[in-house]
Amino acid sequence: MGNVLATFRVMPESVDVDLSAVEARIKELGIGDVKEMKQEDIAFGLKQLIVLVLMADEGGLLEKIEGELRGVEGVQDAENTGVTLV
């Protein structure tokens, strides 16, 4: 088994959520090697957070990370949007 680079889309609860604070909480989770986090505009002031995580290619790990991301204060939803072998 090798490593994969997984992309997660993290949606805030509202436009009032401080995404910088959400980024800091995600870094504290220890979900793997977070390579990049970037904020992207969606519409009407709402932004999403794109999180790239380098991790082991293990069964069930993507779902576990999604659950941990959903548990972060200020996060409404998180989903895996892509995985690439590295």
Beta strands, then each sheet from edge to edge (+ up, - down):
strand 1: 3-12
strand 2: 33-43
strand 3: 46-56
strand 4: 75-85
sheet 1: 2+ 3- 1+ 4-
end
